Amino acid sequence: MQKIYYHSVSGQPFSLGDNAEDSEEDQDSDCVKEYEEKQIDDFITVNFQEKKFMKMWNFFIHTSHTKELYHLKTCINFIEKNYKELDELKIQWSLHLITLLEYHILTADDLLYLQLYLRKKLSS
């Protein structure tokens, strides 16, 4: 007898061709974005620019549907999409990269590459 798996949101059984992809990605991204932004706005020890960066990063991660959330390629894609906004959030971006470095998600070479890549995008 074969096990039956169900989508977590819809409750519908997986069909054979679904490759066990769950339907959580089908949620209303506008609703999720609004909820997360409200949660970030509730932080009292975080300044406006930090909140702005956190909102940008969270929305990007949720909408990019990437499997490796903090991979170098993901950071490059984030720069590609948001480099104009990152011009005023360079400090927050740098601190974010340092955090990823401290958790061994990025290497020092990755960090340097991403900083230079952003500088190149901003100067072009």
N, C-alpha and C positions, 0 to 999 in steps of 0.2 A: 504494500500500500504506500502511495506517495504522499508526502506532506503537502498541505495547502498553505501558502503564505498569502497574507492580505496586505493591501496598501494601508499605511498607518492613518491617513486622513480620510480617504474615501471608504475604507472598509471593504473594497471590492477585491476579489481574489486575483492574484497575478495570473496572467495567461502565460502560455509556454514561451512566447516570444518576448516577454518583458525583461529578460535577463536580470530579474530580481531588483529592478530599479524602483525605489519607493516613490510615492507620490508627494512626499513632503515638499519637493521643489515646486509643486503645483499651487502652493499657497499664494494668496494675494500679496505680492511684494509691496504694494503701496501701503497696505495695512501693517505689514511687518515693519516697514521703514518708519512709519509714523509712530508705532509703539516703541521701537528702539530709540528714535530721536527723543521721545518724551523721557525715556529712562536716562539717556545721556544728559538731557537738560536738567534733570533732577540732581545731578552731581553738584555739590556746593564747593568742593575743593579743586575744581577744574576750571580754567579760564575759557573765554569764548573761543579762542583759536584752537585750543586742545579739543574742545567739544566739536568744533567744525571738522577737524581732522578725523576724529573718531567716527563721526557720522559718515564722512566720505569713505573711509576704509571699510566700515561695516557694510554699507550699501554696496560697495564694489564687490566685496567677498560674497554677499548673498546673491547678487545678480550675475556674477561670473560663473557660478556653478562649477568651480574648479575642485578637483580632488585633493590637490596639495595646496593648502591655503597660504602657506608662507614660503613657497618656493620662489627661487630667483625669477623665473618666468612670470609668475603672478605679480611680483613687484614691478617688473618691467611693464607689464600690461597696465598696471595701476598708474605708472608714470605716463604712459601713452595717453591714457584717458583723462588724467587729471593734472597734467603738468602746469597748466595755466594757474589753477588754484593753488598748486604746491609752491608757486613763486612766493606767496605770502605766508606759507606754512612750512618753510624750510626747516625751522627749528623743530617743529613737531615731527616732520618726516625723519629728520636725523635721529631724534630720540626714539622713534619707532624702530628704525633700523638697528640702533644700538641694543634695544630690547631683544630684537630677533637674533642679534649676534650673541648676547648674553645667554640666551636659551639654546644656542647652537643650532638655530634654524637657518641662519645665514653664516657664511664665513667672512673673515675680514676682507678678503678679495671681493666677495659679493658686495659688501657694504661700499667699498671704494668704487667699484664698477657702477653701482646704482647712483651714487652721488655724482659721479662724472657724467653718467647718462642723463640725469636730470639737468645738470648744468648745460650740457650740449643742447638739450631740447629747449631750454629757456633762452639760449643765445641764438637759436635759429629762427 
